[in-house]
């Protein structure tokens, strides 16, 4: 019997599995490993959020795929406040973290074989993974003129602040992307998970009037509470934008059982309504960024972009795996730039998500012979 090819055959090797050898080398350091490879939060979940989760833990019934009225109101208010969007006119929908929605968005939008998904030249691997899962073709470019006159483009991903580069795209550039996509009937999906983390530049949302022109047609913005509120373990994200597209996503997600658990929905309300904890976490990352920036530049690294977000994008002008190995021998694990596209072959990505103690130890490790 001929069995269909497994879905996993459409996908590359899982990104982080390729770091296993370097991780083992770094873990062998006498003082242990400092893991700067993955942007996973290490600081405690704020008490106000933990209390909201606990208070909602008696949840025997099925939750709402659309989110509770309280959650939808909290998301809408936060989007209006943080993204500069109008107070109404856009749709909102919670998601099981942002990665889930990134990976399945092409499929949920009905994109498939023969369709084109445009992604940045250096970007989060899951944009391309989502296109592969849908059977679509990926075009990797930062210039839409390189796409040509094709009418097959159905989805354009933008990411500002960028992962891994930390690059902030100006409003004028984002507006051109939105206009280009609308002329072709394509959707612009803006991954804005790092929007609150502007350092030397202020990020702008695709939902801002200066980008979308006050209309949310063909525009979606994806957000996450993983970094802002240390909720990576809760899987708490959401999408906002074109109400017709959001309604379509809801219809499909109802059938597929893509539902955020009720206690997590309650925790999201608490997180979105409280800015104090987010400001405190932002300052932790600011201090770690400054310390890591000084340590790596003093050791001869060149930091490029990195004006916002949760990472430093840097190079020593050599193959990224050579740099990964050099750092691993000093007990420091980083992400290889090639994870994010061929254009990252001489770069590494350094996350700001280690403890203060480990961040303070980086400079000494880099000075080791």
C-alpha positions as CSV (number, residue, x, y, z in Angstrom):
1,X,0.0,0.0,0.0
2,X,1.3,3.4,-0.9
3,X,1.1,5.7,2.0
4,X,1.1,9.5,1.5
5,X,4.4,11.3,2.4
6,X,4.4,12.4,6.0
7,X,3.7,16.0,6.7
8,X,7.1,16.3,8.4
9,X,8.7,15.6,5.0
10,X,7.7,19.1,3.9
11,X,9.8,20.6,6.7
12,X,13.5,21.1,7.4
13,X,15.2,19.7,10.4
14,X,13.9,21.4,13.5
15,X,16.1,24.5,13.9
16,X,17.2,24.0,17.5
17,X,18.1,20.3,17.1
18,X,21.1,21.5,15.0
19,X,22.5,23.2,18.0
20,X,22.8,20.0,20.1
21,X,26.5,19.5,19.6
22,X,27.3,23.1,20.4
23,X,25.0,22.9,23.5
24,X,26.9,19.9,24.7
25,X,30.2,21.7,24.2
26,X,29.0,24.7,26.1
27,X,27.5,22.6,28.9
28,X,31.0,21.1,29.5
29,X,32.4,24.4,30.6
30,X,33.6,24.2,34.2
31,X,31.2,26.9,35.2
32,X,28.3,25.6,33.2
33,X,26.5,26.9,30.1
34,X,25.2,30.5,29.6
35,X,22.3,30.0,27.2
36,X,21.9,33.0,24.9
37,X,20.5,31.0,22.0
38,X,16.7,31.0,22.5
39,X,14.6,34.0,23.6
40,X,12.8,32.1,26.4
41,X,12.0,34.2,29.4
42,X,13.7,33.4,32.7
43,X,12.1,36.0,35.0
44,X,9.1,35.2,37.2
45,X,5.5,35.5,35.9
46,X,4.1,38.6,37.6
47,X,2.0,38.0,40.6
48,X,-1.0,39.8,39.3
49,X,-1.1,37.4,36.3
50,X,-0.5,34.3,38.4
51,X,-3.4,35.3,40.7
52,X,-5.7,35.8,37.8
53,X,-4.8,32.4,36.5
54,X,-5.4,30.8,39.9
55,X,-8.7,32.6,40.4
56,X,-10.0,31.2,37.1
57,X,-8.7,27.7,37.6
58,X,-12.1,26.2,38.3
59,X,-13.0,26.0,34.6
60,X,-14.9,22.8,33.9
61,X,-16.6,24.0,30.7
62,X,-15.3,24.6,27.3
63,X,-13.8,28.0,26.7
64,X,-14.7,30.4,23.9
65,X,-12.6,30.2,20.8
66,X,-13.3,33.9,20.2
67,X,-12.2,34.8,23.7
68,X,-14.3,36.0,26.6
69,X,-15.9,39.5,26.2
70,X,-13.5,40.7,28.9
71,X,-10.5,39.4,26.9
72,X,-11.7,40.8,23.6
73,X,-12.2,44.2,25.3
74,X,-8.7,44.0,26.9
75,X,-7.0,43.1,23.6
76,X,-8.9,45.9,21.8
77,X,-7.9,48.5,24.4
78,X,-4.3,47.4,24.4
79,X,-4.1,47.5,20.6
80,X,-5.6,51.0,20.5
81,X,-3.1,52.1,23.1
82,X,0.1,50.3,22.0
83,X,-0.4,50.2,18.2
84,X,-2.0,53.6,17.7
85,X,-5.0,52.0,16.1
86,X,-8.5,53.5,16.2
87,X,-10.6,52.4,19.1
88,X,-12.8,50.3,16.9
89,X,-13.1,48.9,13.4
90,X,-10.7,46.1,13.8
91,X,-11.3,42.5,14.8
92,X,-9.4,40.6,17.6
93,X,-8.9,36.9,18.3
94,X,-6.8,35.1,20.9
95,X,-4.3,32.5,19.8
96,X,-2.4,29.7,21.5
97,X,0.8,31.7,21.5
98,X,1.9,33.5,18.4
99,X,4.0,30.7,16.8
100,X,0.9,28.5,16.4
101,X,-0.8,31.2,14.4
102,X,2.3,32.0,12.4
103,X,2.7,28.4,11.4
104,X,-1.0,27.8,10.5
105,X,-2.0,31.2,9.1
106,X,-1.4,30.3,5.4
107,X,-3.5,27.2,5.8
108,X,-6.2,29.0,7.8
109,X,-6.4,31.6,5.0
110,X,-6.9,28.9,2.3
111,X,-3.4,29.4,0.8
112,X,-2.1,26.3,-1.0
113,X,-0.2,24.9,-3.9
114,X,0.4,27.5,-6.7
115,X,0.2,30.4,-4.2
116,X,3.1,32.5,-3.1
117,X,4.0,33.6,0.4
118,X,6.6,36.5,0.7
119,X,8.9,36.5,3.7
120,X,11.9,38.7,4.7
121,X,15.3,37.7,3.5
122,X,16.5,37.1,7.1
123,X,13.6,36.0,9.3
124,X,11.9,33.7,11.8
125,X,11.9,30.2,10.3
126,X,8.3,29.6,11.0
127,X,7.1,32.0,8.3
128,X,8.5,29.6,5.7
129,X,7.5,26.5,7.7
130,X,3.9,27.8,7.5
131,X,4.1,28.1,3.8
132,X,5.5,24.6,3.5
133,X,2.7,23.2,5.6
134,X,0.2,24.8,3.3
135,X,2.0,23.6,0.2
136,X,2.7,27.1,-1.0
137,X,5.8,28.6,-2.5
138,X,8.0,30.9,-0.5
139,X,9.8,34.0,-1.9
140,X,12.5,35.4,0.4
141,X,13.1,39.1,-0.3
142,X,13.1,42.5,1.3
143,X,12.2,44.2,-2.0
144,X,8.8,43.6,-3.4
145,X,10.0,44.7,-6.8
146,X,12.0,41.4,-6.8
147,X,8.7,39.5,-6.6
148,X,7.8,40.7,-10.1
149,X,4.3,41.1,-11.6
150,X,3.0,37.8,-10.4
151,X,-0.6,37.7,-9.2
152,X,0.0,34.5,-7.2
153,X,1.1,36.4,-4.0
154,X,-1.4,35.7,-1.3
155,X,0.4,36.6,1.8
156,X,3.3,39.0,2.7
157,X,5.0,38.7,6.1
158,X,6.6,41.7,7.7
159,X,8.4,41.7,11.1
160,X,9.3,44.9,12.9
161,X,11.2,44.8,15.2
162,X,12.8,42.0,13.3
163,X,13.8,38.6,14.7
164,X,16.7,38.0,14.5
165,X,18.1,41.4,13.4
166,X,16.2,43.8,15.6
167,X,15.7,46.0,12.6
168,X,12.9,48.5,12.8
169,X,11.0,49.2,9.5
170,X,9.9,52.8,9.1
171,X,6.3,53.7,8.6
172,X,6.9,54.7,5.0
173,X,8.2,51.3,4.1
174,X,5.4,49.5,5.8
175,X,2.9,51.7,4.0
176,X,4.4,50.8,0.7
177,X,4.1,47.1,1.5
178,X,0.4,47.5,2.5
179,X,-0.4,49.5,-0.6
180,X,1.4,46.9,-2.8
181,X,-0.4,44.0,-1.2
182,X,-3.8,45.6,-1.4
183,X,-3.3,46.3,-5.1
184,X,-2.9,42.6,-5.6
185,X,-5.5,41.3,-3.2
186,X,-2.8,39.9,-0.8
187,X,-2.8,39.9,2.9
188,X,-0.1,41.6,5.0
189,X,0.7,39.7,8.2
190,X,2.8,41.8,10.6
191,X,4.6,39.9,13.3
192,X,4.8,42.5,16.1
193,X,5.8,40.4,19.0
194,X,8.6,42.7,19.9
195,X,6.8,46.0,19.4
196,X,7.1,47.1,23.0
197,X,10.8,46.7,23.0
198,X,12.2,49.7,21.1
199,X,15.7,50.8,22.2
200,X,17.4,53.2,19.8
201,X,14.4,53.3,17.4
202,X,10.6,53.4,18.0
203,X,8.7,50.6,16.2
204,X,5.4,51.4,14.5
205,X,2.5,48.9,14.1
206,X,1.0,48.0,10.8
207,X,-2.3,49.1,12.5
208,X,-1.1,52.6,12.9
209,X,-3.0,55.1,10.7
210,X,0.2,56.3,9.1
211,X,0.7,52.7,7.8
212,X,-2.7,51.4,7.1
213,X,-4.4,54.7,6.3
214,X,-7.1,54.2,8.8
215,X,-8.4,51.1,7.0
216,X,-7.7,47.6,8.3
217,X,-8.5,45.9,5.0
218,X,-6.0,43.0,4.2
219,X,-4.0,43.7,7.3
220,X,-3.3,41.5,10.3
221,X,-1.0,42.2,13.3
222,X,0.2,39.3,15.5
223,X,1.1,39.9,19.1
224,X,2.4,37.8,22.0
225,X,2.5,38.1,25.8
226,X,5.5,35.7,26.0
227,X,8.2,38.4,26.1
228,X,6.2,41.4,27.4
229,X,4.7,39.5,30.4
230,X,7.0,36.4,30.7
231,X,4.1,34.2,29.6
232,X,5.9,31.9,27.1
233,X,4.7,28.9,29.2
234,X,1.1,30.1,29.1
235,X,0.9,30.2,25.2
236,X,-0.9,33.5,25.1
237,X,-1.1,35.5,21.9
238,X,-3.6,37.3,19.7
239,X,-4.2,38.7,16.3
240,X,-5.9,42.0,15.4
241,X,-6.8,43.7,12.1
242,X,-9.2,43.2,9.2
243,X,-12.5,42.2,10.8
244,X,-13.5,40.0,7.8
245,X,-10.2,38.1,8.0
246,X,-10.4,37.7,11.7
247,X,-14.0,36.4,11.4
248,X,-12.8,33.8,8.8
249,X,-9.9,32.7,11.1
250,X,-12.5,32.3,13.9
251,X,-14.8,30.1,11.8
252,X,-12.0,27.7,10.9
253,X,-10.5,27.7,14.4
254,X,-13.8,26.7,15.9
255,X,-13.8,23.6,13.8
256,X,-10.2,22.8,14.5
257,X,-10.5,23.3,18.3
258,X,-7.8,26.0,18.3
259,X,-8.9,27.4,21.7
260,X,-6.9,29.3,24.4
261,X,-7.7,27.7,27.8
262,X,-10.1,29.6,30.0
263,X,-7.6,30.2,32.9
264,X,-5.1,31.5,30.4
265,X,-7.7,33.9,28.9
266,X,-8.3,35.3,32.4
267,X,-4.5,35.7,32.9
268,X,-4.3,37.5,29.5
269,X,-6.8,40.1,30.7
270,X,-4.8,40.8,33.8
271,X,-1.6,41.0,31.8
272,X,-3.0,43.4,29.2
273,X,-4.6,45.7,31.8
274,X,-1.4,46.1,33.8
275,X,1.5,48.1,32.4
276,X,3.6,48.3,35.5
277,X,5.0,44.7,35.2
278,X,5.7,45.2,31.5
279,X,7.6,48.4,32.2
280,X,9.7,46.6,34.9
281,X,10.5,43.7,32.5
282,X,11.4,46.1,29.7
283,X,14.0,47.8,32.0
284,X,15.5,44.4,32.9
285,X,16.0,43.7,29.2
286,X,17.4,47.2,28.7
287,X,20.1,46.6,31.3
288,X,21.0,43.2,30.0
289,X,21.1,44.5,26.5
290,X,23.6,47.2,27.5
291,X,25.8,44.7,29.4
292,X,25.9,42.2,26.5
293,X,26.4,44.9,23.9
294,X,29.5,46.2,25.8
295,X,30.8,42.7,26.4
296,X,30.6,41.5,22.8
297,X,31.8,44.7,21.1
298,X,34.8,44.7,23.5
299,X,35.6,41.2,22.4
300,X,35.7,42.3,18.7
301,X,32.1,41.5,17.6
302,X,30.2,44.0,15.3
303,X,26.6,44.5,16.3
304,X,24.3,45.3,13.3
305,X,20.8,46.7,13.5
306,X,19.5,45.5,16.9
307,X,17.8,48.9,17.5
308,X,14.8,47.1,19.1
309,X,13.6,43.7,20.1
310,X,15.0,40.9,22.3
311,X,18.3,40.1,20.5
312,X,21.7,41.3,19.4
313,X,22.6,40.5,15.7
314,X,26.3,40.3,15.4
315,X,29.3,39.1,13.4
316,X,33.0,38.4,13.5
317,X,33.2,38.3,9.7
318,X,33.4,34.5,9.6
319,X,31.2,31.5,9.1
320,X,28.5,31.5,11.8
321,X,29.2,28.0,12.9
322,X,32.8,28.9,13.5
323,X,31.5,31.7,15.8
324,X,29.0,29.3,17.5
325,X,31.9,26.9,18.2
326,X,34.2,29.6,19.5
327,X,31.6,30.8,21.9
328,X,30.5,27.3,22.9
329,X,34.1,26.6,24.0
330,X,33.7,29.4,26.4
331,X,30.4,28.1,27.7
332,X,28.2,30.5,25.8
333,X,25.5,29.1,23.5
334,X,24.1,31.4,20.7
335,X,21.9,30.8,17.6
336,X,23.6,30.4,14.2
337,X,22.6,33.2,11.8
338,X,21.9,30.7,9.0
339,X,18.9,29.5,10.9
340,X,17.2,32.7,9.6
341,X,18.2,32.5,6.0
342,X,21.3,32.3,3.8
343,X,21.9,36.0,4.4
344,X,22.7,35.2,8.0
345,X,25.6,32.9,7.2
346,X,28.2,35.1,9.0
347,X,26.1,36.2,11.9
348,X,24.9,34.9,15.3
349,X,21.9,35.9,17.3
350,X,22.3,36.6,21.0
351,X,19.2,36.7,23.3
352,X,18.7,39.0,26.2
353,X,16.9,36.4,28.2
354,X,19.5,35.0,30.6
355,X,19.6,35.8,34.3
356,X,21.4,39.0,35.5
357,X,24.1,36.7,37.0
358,X,24.8,34.9,33.8
359,X,24.8,38.1,31.7
360,X,27.3,39.6,34.1
361,X,29.6,36.6,33.6
362,X,29.6,36.9,29.8
363,X,32.5,39.4,29.6
364,X,34.8,37.2,31.6
365,X,34.0,34.2,29.5
366,X,34.7,36.1,26.3
367,X,38.2,37.0,27.7
368,X,39.1,33.3,28.1
369,X,41.9,32.1,25.9
